[in-house]
Amino acid sequence: MQIPAVLAFVAGATLTLVLQRQIRSRSRRRKDEDCPGFPPGAVNTPQLLAWIDAATQGWLILAPDLSIAYINARAERLLHISRNLLVRGMPLEEVLSIPQLEEAIISTRHQQRPQRSEWEQLGEPLEAFVLPGSDEWLLVLIQSRQSLEAQQQQQERWVSDVAHELKTPLTALMLVSDRLEMAVEGKDTVLVQRLQRELRRLQLMVEDLLELSRLENSLPQESGSYTAISLEDLVDSAWSSIRPLAEEREVQLDLDRSEPGPMMGDQRRLHRAVLNLLDNALRYSPEGSTVEVTVMPSGGWWLLSIRDHGPGLSESDLGNMFQRFYRGDPSRARSARSGSGLGLAIVQQIAVNHGGRVEARNHPNGGTCMELLLPKSFLT
């Protein structure tokens, strides 16, 4: 089938949808009424196809003989059709076997009225709207009936399950690499050491994924044992963990010791949050600079502020840096070390579990300032 014919059908089906909605909400209008501001030929073929392929709803266009004339990427994903399988031009019955959808297609063809169908595809609830077109063409619109929240929870469970499955084989591979290091010589030693570095990075990523999953499934005040802690002590302890890396680049810690007293919180996880924030500041700090840390009360909050003297962050980085696996502009980093991409997402979840939040901004005098805020009423 030629692309112009497909586009003609798409345009006709789209107009049919618009007209049907107008008929339900207003008095009957003429079907040949012009669409204001959208003259024929206003959008070229590649643009229209790109829009259809990028749609969040699945589009499946069927020719009069019920062969697949066009299918977009979303429909392929929902129906679990491999993109490597060239289904265009194939009879629908050879590609899919969904009785509910087949029944809706037959009803639409006979009644020349839109039909709705529901079914489950590998555990995911789907629905389809079959719309009639001219000359027995059909448009099938497919979408998931899962809520966005349910889909996100399903994705998080999947990530957690994958992380659990990867943990054991990665440990086994590390043991094998240790044996290899003792057995090889010369240039092969360098290759084995590179393998070990990558395996350690993967192990770190798996551990971070599991930790993030545990945090996301913990309720506030149930994420661990709450004890009286000092944020200043946490800063000292966390900095001692990365001091060797800081000393390599002559980066110093400047801690303003003005904390008025202890607070209640999960010491282990708050230590992890502070460590991740300090490590992030060190990553962006120039050689010979200082990481400035302040602990102070701020209204109803305890405020931990960590400032580096790096180049600052772009607006895009500031808006996305707490997302999973987000990588900022590498040219802004002053260290070649690479993390799992989950460190700041973990900080954010720890803050949320303590009833607080974490924020990032560029300091007026240069560098980036990360602020961890913990509510006094929640912790004391």
Contacts in CASP RR format, 6 or more apart in sequence:
PFRMAT RR
TARGET T0000
AUTHOR 0000-0000-0000
METHOD contacts of the structure
MODEL  1
MQIPAVLAFVAGATLTLVLQRQIRSRSRRRKDEDCPGFPPGAVNTPQLLA
WIDAATQGWLILAPDLSIAYINARAERLLHISRNLLVRGMPLEEVLSIPQ
LEEAIISTRHQQRPQRSEWEQLGEPLEAFVLPGSDEWLLVLIQSRQSLEA
QQQQQERWVSDVAHELKTPLTALMLVSDRLEMAVEGKDTVLVQRLQRELR
RLQLMVEDLLELSRLENSLPQESGSYTAISLEDLVDSAWSSIRPLAEERE
VQLDLDRSEPGPMMGDQRRLHRAVLNLLDNALRYSPEGSTVEVTVMPSGG
WWLLSIRDHGPGLSESDLGNMFQRFYRGDPSRARSARSGSGLGLAIVQQI
AVNHGGRVEARNHPNGGTCMELLLPKSFLT
1 63 0 8 1.000
1 69 0 8 1.000
1 89 0 8 1.000
3 45 0 8 1.000
3 49 0 8 1.000
4 45 0 8 1.000
5 69 0 8 1.000
6 61 0 8 1.000
6 69 0 8 1.000
6 70 0 8 1.000
7 45 0 8 1.000
7 48 0 8 1.000
7 49 0 8 1.000
9 61 0 8 1.000
9 69 0 8 1.000
9 133 0 8 1.000
9 134 0 8 1.000
9 137 0 8 1.000
9 139 0 8 1.000
10 48 0 8 1.000
10 52 0 8 1.000
10 59 0 8 1.000
10 61 0 8 1.000
10 70 0 8 1.000
10 139 0 8 1.000
12 133 0 8 1.000
12 134 0 8 1.000
13 131 0 8 1.000
13 133 0 8 1.000
13 137 0 8 1.000
13 139 0 8 1.000
15 35 0 8 1.000
16 131 0 8 1.000
16 132 0 8 1.000
16 133 0 8 1.000
17 131 0 8 1.000
18 35 0 8 1.000
19 29 0 8 1.000
19 31 0 8 1.000
20 114 0 8 1.000
22 29 0 8 1.000
23 29 0 8 1.000
52 59 0 8 1.000
52 70 0 8 1.000
52 72 0 8 1.000
53 72 0 8 1.000
53 73 0 8 1.000
54 72 0 8 1.000
54 73 0 8 1.000
55 72 0 8 1.000
55 74 0 8 1.000
56 74 0 8 1.000
56 143 0 8 1.000
57 74 0 8 1.000
57 141 0 8 1.000
57 142 0 8 1.000
57 143 0 8 1.000
58 72 0 8 1.000
58 74 0 8 1.000
58 75 0 8 1.000
58 78 0 8 1.000
58 141 0 8 1.000
58 142 0 8 1.000
58 143 0 8 1.000
59 70 0 8 1.000
59 71 0 8 1.000
59 72 0 8 1.000
59 74 0 8 1.000
59 75 0 8 1.000
59 139 0 8 1.000
59 140 0 8 1.000
59 141 0 8 1.000
59 142 0 8 1.000
60 68 0 8 1.000
60 70 0 8 1.000
60 71 0 8 1.000
60 72 0 8 1.000
60 75 0 8 1.000
60 139 0 8 1.000
60 140 0 8 1.000
60 141 0 8 1.000
60 142 0 8 1.000
61 68 0 8 1.000
61 69 0 8 1.000
61 70 0 8 1.000
61 71 0 8 1.000
61 137 0 8 1.000
61 138 0 8 1.000
61 139 0 8 1.000
61 140 0 8 1.000
62 68 0 8 1.000
62 69 0 8 1.000
62 92 0 8 1.000
62 105 0 8 1.000
62 137 0 8 1.000
62 138 0 8 1.000
62 139 0 8 1.000
62 140 0 8 1.000
63 69 0 8 1.000
63 89 0 8 1.000
63 137 0 8 1.000
64 135 0 8 1.000
64 136 0 8 1.000
64 137 0 8 1.000
65 91 0 8 1.000
66 91 0 8 1.000
66 92 0 8 1.000
66 93 0 8 1.000
66 105 0 8 1.000
66 138 0 8 1.000
67 89 0 8 1.000
67 90 0 8 1.000
67 91 0 8 1.000
67 92 0 8 1.000
68 87 0 8 1.000
68 88 0 8 1.000
68 89 0 8 1.000
68 90 0 8 1.000
68 91 0 8 1.000
68 92 0 8 1.000
68 95 0 8 1.000
69 88 0 8 1.000
69 89 0 8 1.000
69 137 0 8 1.000
70 88 0 8 1.000
71 81 0 8 1.000
71 87 0 8 1.000
71 88 0 8 1.000
73 83 0 8 1.000
74 142 0 8 1.000
75 81 0 8 1.000
75 140 0 8 1.000
75 142 0 8 1.000
76 82 0 8 1.000
76 83 0 8 1.000
78 121 0 8 1.000
78 124 0 8 1.000
78 126 0 8 1.000
78 142 0 8 1.000
78 143 0 8 1.000
78 144 0 8 1.000
79 96 0 8 1.000
79 121 0 8 1.000
79 142 0 8 1.000
80 121 0 8 1.000
80 122 0 8 1.000
81 87 0 8 1.000
81 95 0 8 1.000
81 96 0 8 1.000
85 95 0 8 1.000
87 95 0 8 1.000
92 105 0 8 1.000
93 102 0 8 1.000
98 119 0 8 1.000
98 121 0 8 1.000
99 119 0 8 1.000
100 117 0 8 1.000
100 118 0 8 1.000
100 119 0 8 1.000
101 117 0 8 1.000
101 119 0 8 1.000
101 128 0 8 1.000
101 130 0 8 1.000
101 140 0 8 1.000
103 117 0 8 1.000
104 115 0 8 1.000
104 116 0 8 1.000
104 117 0 8 1.000
104 128 0 8 1.000
104 130 0 8 1.000
105 115 0 8 1.000
105 130 0 8 1.000
105 138 0 8 1.000
105 140 0 8 1.000
107 113 0 8 1.000
107 115 0 8 1.000
107 130 0 8 1.000
108 114 0 8 1.000
108 115 0 8 1.000
108 130 0 8 1.000
108 131 0 8 1.000
108 132 0 8 1.000
108 138 0 8 1.000
109 132 0 8 1.000
109 136 0 8 1.000
109 138 0 8 1.000
112 132 0 8 1.000
113 132 0 8 1.000
114 129 0 8 1.000
114 130 0 8 1.000
114 131 0 8 1.000
114 132 0 8 1.000
115 129 0 8 1.000
115 130 0 8 1.000
116 127 0 8 1.000
116 128 0 8 1.000
116 129 0 8 1.000
116 130 0 8 1.000
117 127 0 8 1.000
117 128 0 8 1.000
117 130 0 8 1.000
118 125 0 8 1.000
118 126 0 8 1.000
118 127 0 8 1.000
118 128 0 8 1.000
118 145 0 8 1.000
119 125 0 8 1.000
119 126 0 8 1.000
120 126 0 8 1.000
124 144 0 8 1.000
124 146 0 8 1.000
125 144 0 8 1.000
125 145 0 8 1.000
125 146 0 8 1.000
126 142 0 8 1.000
126 143 0 8 1.000
126 144 0 8 1.000
126 145 0 8 1.000
127 142 0 8 1.000
127 143 0 8 1.000
127 145 0 8 1.000
128 140 0 8 1.000
128 141 0 8 1.000
128 142 0 8 1.000
128 143 0 8 1.000
129 140 0 8 1.000
129 141 0 8 1.000
130 138 0 8 1.000
130 139 0 8 1.000
130 140 0 8 1.000
131 138 0 8 1.000
131 139 0 8 1.000
131 140 0 8 1.000
131 141 0 8 1.000
132 138 0 8 1.000
133 139 0 8 1.000
144 151 0 8 1.000
146 154 0 8 1.000
156 213 0 8 1.000
156 216 0 8 1.000
159 209 0 8 1.000
159 213 0 8 1.000
160 209 0 8 1.000
160 210 0 8 1.000
160 213 0 8 1.000
162 209 0 8 1.000
163 206 0 8 1.000
163 209 0 8 1.000
163 210 0 8 1.000
163 213 0 8 1.000
164 210 0 8 1.000
166 202 0 8 1.000
166 206 0 8 1.000
167 203 0 8 1.000
167 206 0 8 1.000
167 210 0 8 1.000
170 199 0 8 1.000
170 202 0 8 1.000
170 203 0 8 1.000
170 206 0 8 1.000
171 203 0 8 1.000
173 199 0 8 1.000
174 196 0 8 1.000
174 199 0 8 1.000
174 200 0 8 1.000
174 203 0 8 1.000
177 192 0 8 1.000
177 195 0 8 1.000
177 196 0 8 1.000
177 199 0 8 1.000
178 196 0 8 1.000
180 192 0 8 1.000
180 195 0 8 1.000
181 189 0 8 1.000
181 192 0 8 1.000
181 193 0 8 1.000
181 196 0 8 1.000
184 191 0 8 1.000
184 192 0 8 1.000
201 338 0 8 1.000
201 339 0 8 1.000
201 340 0 8 1.000
204 339 0 8 1.000
204 340 0 8 1.000
205 339 0 8 1.000
205 340 0 8 1.000
205 341 0 8 1.000
205 342 0 8 1.000
208 340 0 8 1.000
208 341 0 8 1.000
208 342 0 8 1.000
208 343 0 8 1.000
208 346 0 8 1.000
209 340 0 8 1.000
209 342 0 8 1.000
211 272 0 8 1.000
211 346 0 8 1.000
212 324 0 8 1.000
212 342 0 8 1.000
212 345 0 8 1.000
212 346 0 8 1.000
212 349 0 8 1.000
214 223 0 8 1.000
215 223 0 8 1.000
215 269 0 8 1.000
215 346 0 8 1.000
215 349 0 8 1.000
215 350 0 8 1.000
215 353 0 8 1.000
216 349 0 8 1.000
218 224 0 8 1.000
218 353 0 8 1.000
219 353 0 8 1.000
220 352 0 8 1.000
220 353 0 8 1.000
220 354 0 8 1.000
220 355 0 8 1.000
220 378 0 8 1.000
223 266 0 8 1.000
223 269 0 8 1.000
223 350 0 8 1.000
223 353 0 8 1.000
223 354 0 8 1.000
224 266 0 8 1.000
224 268 0 8 1.000
224 269 0 8 1.000
225 266 0 8 1.000
225 267 0 8 1.000
225 268 0 8 1.000
226 264 0 8 1.000
226 265 0 8 1.000
226 266 0 8 1.000
227 264 0 8 1.000
227 265 0 8 1.000
227 267 0 8 1.000
228 262 0 8 1.000
228 263 0 8 1.000
228 264 0 8 1.000
229 262 0 8 1.000
229 263 0 8 1.000
229 264 0 8 1.000
229 265 0 8 1.000
229 267 0 8 1.000
229 270 0 8 1.000
230 259 0 8 1.000
230 261 0 8 1.000
230 262 0 8 1.000
230 263 0 8 1.000
231 259 0 8 1.000
231 263 0 8 1.000
231 270 0 8 1.000
231 274 0 8 1.000
231 295 0 8 1.000
231 302 0 8 1.000
231 304 0 8 1.000
232 255 0 8 1.000
232 257 0 8 1.000
232 259 0 8 1.000
232 295 0 8 1.000
234 267 0 8 1.000
234 270 0 8 1.000
234 271 0 8 1.000
234 274 0 8 1.000
235 253 0 8 1.000
235 255 0 8 1.000
235 274 0 8 1.000
235 278 0 8 1.000
235 293 0 8 1.000
235 295 0 8 1.000
235 304 0 8 1.000
236 255 0 8 1.000
237 271 0 8 1.000
238 271 0 8 1.000
238 274 0 8 1.000
238 275 0 8 1.000
238 278 0 8 1.000
239 246 0 8 1.000
239 253 0 8 1.000
239 255 0 8 1.000
239 278 0 8 1.000
241 275 0 8 1.000
242 275 0 8 1.000
242 278 0 8 1.000
242 279 0 8 1.000
242 282 0 8 1.000
245 282 0 8 1.000
245 335 0 8 1.000
245 337 0 8 1.000
246 252 0 8 1.000
246 253 0 8 1.000
246 282 0 8 1.000
246 291 0 8 1.000
249 282 0 8 1.000
249 285 0 8 1.000
249 287 0 8 1.000
249 288 0 8 1.000
249 334 0 8 1.000
249 335 0 8 1.000
250 287 0 8 1.000
250 288 0 8 1.000
251 282 0 8 1.000
251 285 0 8 1.000
251 287 0 8 1.000
251 288 0 8 1.000
251 289 0 8 1.000
251 290 0 8 1.000
251 291 0 8 1.000
252 288 0 8 1.000
252 289 0 8 1.000
252 290 0 8 1.000
252 291 0 8 1.000
253 290 0 8 1.000
253 291 0 8 1.000
253 293 0 8 1.000
254 290 0 8 1.000
254 291 0 8 1.000
254 292 0 8 1.000
254 293 0 8 1.000
255 293 0 8 1.000
255 294 0 8 1.000
255 295 0 8 1.000
256 292 0 8 1.000
256 293 0 8 1.000
256 294 0 8 1.000
256 295 0 8 1.000
256 296 0 8 1.000
257 295 0 8 1.000
258 294 0 8 1.000
258 295 0 8 1.000
258 296 0 8 1.000
259 295 0 8 1.000
259 296 0 8 1.000
260 297 0 8 1.000
263 302 0 8 1.000
263 374 0 8 1.000
263 376 0 8 1.000
263 379 0 8 1.000
263 380 0 8 1.000
264 379 0 8 1.000
264 380 0 8 1.000
265 354 0 8 1.000
265 379 0 8 1.000
266 350 0 8 1.000
266 353 0 8 1.000
266 354 0 8 1.000
269 350 0 8 1.000
269 353 0 8 1.000
270 350 0 8 1.000
270 354 0 8 1.000
272 346 0 8 1.000
272 350 0 8 1.000
273 346 0 8 1.000
273 347 0 8 1.000
273 350 0 8 1.000
273 351 0 8 1.000
273 358 0 8 1.000
273 372 0 8 1.000
274 304 0 8 1.000
274 372 0 8 1.000
276 343 0 8 1.000
276 344 0 8 1.000
276 346 0 8 1.000
276 347 0 8 1.000
277 304 0 8 1.000
277 306 0 8 1.000
277 344 0 8 1.000
277 347 0 8 1.000
277 358 0 8 1.000
277 370 0 8 1.000
277 372 0 8 1.000
278 291 0 8 1.000
278 293 0 8 1.000
278 306 0 8 1.000
280 343 0 8 1.000
280 344 0 8 1.000
280 370 0 8 1.000
281 291 0 8 1.000
281 306 0 8 1.000
281 307 0 8 1.000
281 308 0 8 1.000
281 368 0 8 1.000
281 370 0 8 1.000
282 291 0 8 1.000
282 308 0 8 1.000
282 335 0 8 1.000
283 333 0 8 1.000
283 334 0 8 1.000
283 335 0 8 1.000
283 337 0 8 1.000
284 308 0 8 1.000
284 310 0 8 1.000
284 311 0 8 1.000
284 312 0 8 1.000
284 332 0 8 1.000
284 333 0 8 1.000
284 334 0 8 1.000
284 335 0 8 1.000
284 367 0 8 1.000
284 368 0 8 1.000
285 291 0 8 1.000
285 308 0 8 1.000
285 309 0 8 1.000
285 310 0 8 1.000
285 334 0 8 1.000
286 309 0 8 1.000
286 310 0 8 1.000
286 334 0 8 1.000
287 334 0 8 1.000
289 308 0 8 1.000
289 309 0 8 1.000
289 310 0 8 1.000
290 309 0 8 1.000
291 306 0 8 1.000
291 307 0 8 1.000
291 308 0 8 1.000
291 309 0 8 1.000
292 305 0 8 1.000
292 306 0 8 1.000
292 307 0 8 1.000
293 304 0 8 1.000
293 305 0 8 1.000
293 306 0 8 1.000
293 307 0 8 1.000
294 303 0 8 1.000
294 304 0 8 1.000
294 305 0 8 1.000
295 302 0 8 1.000
295 303 0 8 1.000
295 304 0 8 1.000
295 305 0 8 1.000
296 302 0 8 1.000
296 303 0 8 1.000
296 305 0 8 1.000
297 303 0 8 1.000
297 376 0 8 1.000
298 373 0 8 1.000
299 376 0 8 1.000
300 375 0 8 1.000
300 376 0 8 1.000
300 377 0 8 1.000
301 356 0 8 1.000
301 373 0 8 1.000
301 374 0 8 1.000
301 375 0 8 1.000
301 376 0 8 1.000
302 373 0 8 1.000
302 374 0 8 1.000
302 375 0 8 1.000
302 376 0 8 1.000
302 379 0 8 1.000
303 371 0 8 1.000
303 372 0 8 1.000
303 373 0 8 1.000
304 371 0 8 1.000
304 372 0 8 1.000
304 373 0 8 1.000
304 374 0 8 1.000
305 369 0 8 1.000
305 370 0 8 1.000
305 371 0 8 1.000
305 372 0 8 1.000
306 369 0 8 1.000
306 370 0 8 1.000
306 371 0 8 1.000
306 372 0 8 1.000
307 363 0 8 1.000
307 367 0 8 1.000
307 368 0 8 1.000
307 369 0 8 1.000
307 370 0 8 1.000
308 367 0 8 1.000
308 368 0 8 1.000
309 366 0 8 1.000
309 367 0 8 1.000
310 332 0 8 1.000
310 334 0 8 1.000
310 366 0 8 1.000
310 367 0 8 1.000
310 368 0 8 1.000
311 332 0 8 1.000
311 367 0 8 1.000
312 332 0 8 1.000
312 362 0 8 1.000
312 363 0 8 1.000
312 366 0 8 1.000
312 367 0 8 1.000
312 368 0 8 1.000
313 321 0 8 1.000
313 328 0 8 1.000
313 332 0 8 1.000
313 360 0 8 1.000
313 362 0 8 1.000
313 368 0 8 1.000
314 328 0 8 1.000
314 329 0 8 1.000
314 332 0 8 1.000
317 328 0 8 1.000
317 329 0 8 1.000
317 332 0 8 1.000
318 360 0 8 1.000
318 361 0 8 1.000
318 362 0 8 1.000
319 360 0 8 1.000
320 326 0 8 1.000
320 328 0 8 1.000
321 328 0 8 1.000
321 344 0 8 1.000
321 360 0 8 1.000
322 344 0 8 1.000
322 345 0 8 1.000
322 347 0 8 1.000
322 348 0 8 1.000
322 358 0 8 1.000
322 360 0 8 1.000
323 345 0 8 1.000
324 341 0 8 1.000
324 342 0 8 1.000
324 345 0 8 1.000
325 341 0 8 1.000
325 342 0 8 1.000
326 341 0 8 1.000
326 344 0 8 1.000
327 341 0 8 1.000
344 358 0 8 1.000
347 358 0 8 1.000
347 372 0 8 1.000
348 357 0 8 1.000
348 358 0 8 1.000
351 357 0 8 1.000
351 358 0 8 1.000
351 372 0 8 1.000
351 373 0 8 1.000
351 374 0 8 1.000
354 374 0 8 1.000
354 375 0 8 1.000
354 378 0 8 1.000
354 379 0 8 1.000
355 374 0 8 1.000
355 375 0 8 1.000
355 378 0 8 1.000
356 373 0 8 1.000
356 374 0 8 1.000
356 375 0 8 1.000
356 378 0 8 1.000
357 373 0 8 1.000
358 370 0 8 1.000
358 371 0 8 1.000
358 372 0 8 1.000
358 373 0 8 1.000
359 370 0 8 1.000
359 371 0 8 1.000
359 373 0 8 1.000
360 368 0 8 1.000
360 369 0 8 1.000
360 370 0 8 1.000
360 371 0 8 1.000
361 368 0 8 1.000
361 369 0 8 1.000
361 371 0 8 1.000
362 368 0 8 1.000
362 369 0 8 1.000
363 369 0 8 1.000
END
